[in-house]
Amino acid sequence: MLGVTVRVVRDDLNHPVVQGNKFRKLKHNLLAAAKQRSQNLVTFGGAYSNHLIATAYAANELGFSALGFVRGDELEGNHAIWSETLFQCQQLGMRLEFVSRTDYRLKEQASSIKHIIGQLNHPFIIPEGGSNQLAKAGVAELVTELVHQRVQPSQLICPVGTGGTMAGLIEGVAQHNMDCQVLGVAVLKGLQGVKDDIIQWLGNQKTRVNWKILHDYHCGGYAKSTPELEGFCIGFTQQHGIPLDKIYNSKSFYALAQCIKSGEISTKDRPAIIHTGGLQGGVFETL
Ligand SMILES: Cc1ncc(COP(=O)(O)O)c(C=O)c1O
């Protein structure tokens, strides 16, 4: 684009359901659950959550029971407003518990949630979005793979929700002493606090890695879009044959295009953008 060669790391091709960063983030969590001889995975997500369905699928494949706490008690018993994601989670054997937004915010601290978890034998709790230290380790392996392929990007770009994926990329860049900036594209409005979560996952130590979160490309907020974003994604897919999910990669790829247009990323650079999957959530279609 404008003379800049962009490498697209097609991590979305790693699995049809446990796709992209989901595979990376779940891998060490599932290994830890198995090591602890836990049979019961517990996690959290919204009605369209890629993480929820990835966990349901992985649990089903590997013989775990799975319980998903879903944001929004209005969904309880009201199938008419269920997403395809929820139906699929249920078909994969995940037990769904719908909780109010207040309880959802509190997670395991909410007494209703604590009570349900308390009834399970050796539950293994995976946080919302699958983000924790184990997820960070899994994502860092992606950077190791790039190093083995002798890919030496000047920037690594990814979308940011909970920040676990970005923390993993920063960790990987640090492990390999790479001269590479990590750029995260916030997909939610007002996500300033995620920086502290990332710092915490990095062990509260100052890292030498140059990393920055871009907050200007959420296009109105989570799952919101603009005609410009939609036009960009449709055109990009037509030109390159690479589908972009509506929620995450649409915004990171759009942000990269804008950075190239503005000259922030130039022909001197070798940007690599991670396609983190999420395609079950749908793509923008031409009318
Ligand atoms: C497809 C996809 N890409 C990126 C992200 C953002 O990752 P993170 O929550 O680790 O910031 C998510 C959410 O987990 C996702 O589902």
The ligand as an SDF file (V2000), in Angstrom:
LIG
                    3D

 16 16  0  0  0  0  0  0  0  0999 V2000
  -10.6820  -12.0570   16.9480 C   0  0  0  0  0  0  0  0  0  0  0  0
  -10.1730  -11.2730   18.0880 C   0  0  0  0  0  0  0  0  0  0  0  0
   -9.1420  -10.4480   17.8840 N   0  0  0  0  0  0  0  0  0  0  0  0
   -8.6450   -9.7000   18.8750 C   0  0  0  0  0  0  0  0  0  0  0  0
   -9.1980   -9.7350   20.1370 C   0  0  0  0  0  0  0  0  0  0  0  0
   -8.6310   -8.8580   21.1790 C   0  0  0  0  0  0  0  0  0  0  0  0
   -7.7830   -9.5920   21.9880 O   0  0  0  0  0  0  0  0  0  0  0  0
   -7.5290   -9.1950   23.4730 P   0  0  0  0  0  0  0  0  0  0  0  0
   -8.8180   -9.3680   24.2150 O   0  0  0  0  0  0  0  0  0  0  0  0
   -6.5000  -10.1540   23.9150 O   0  0  0  0  0  0  0  0  0  0  0  0
   -7.0720   -7.7770   23.4920 O   0  0  0  0  0  0  0  0  0  0  0  0
  -10.2750  -10.5910   20.3980 C   0  0  0  0  0  0  0  0  0  0  0  0
  -10.8700  -10.7050   21.7340 C   0  0  0  0  0  0  0  0  0  0  0  0
  -10.4310  -11.4460   22.5450 O   0  0  0  0  0  0  0  0  0  0  0  0
  -10.7840  -11.3850   19.3450 C   0  0  0  0  0  0  0  0  0  0  0  0
  -11.8230  -12.2120   19.5230 O   0  0  0  0  0  0  0  0  0  0  0  0
  1  2  1  0
  2  3  1  0
  2 15  2  0
  3  4  2  0
  4  5  1  0
  5  6  1  0
  5 12  2  0
  6  7  1  0
  7  8  1  0
  8  9  2  0
  8 10  1  0
  8 11  1  0
 12 13  1  0
 12 15  1  0
 13 14  2  0
 15 16  1  0
M  END
$$$$
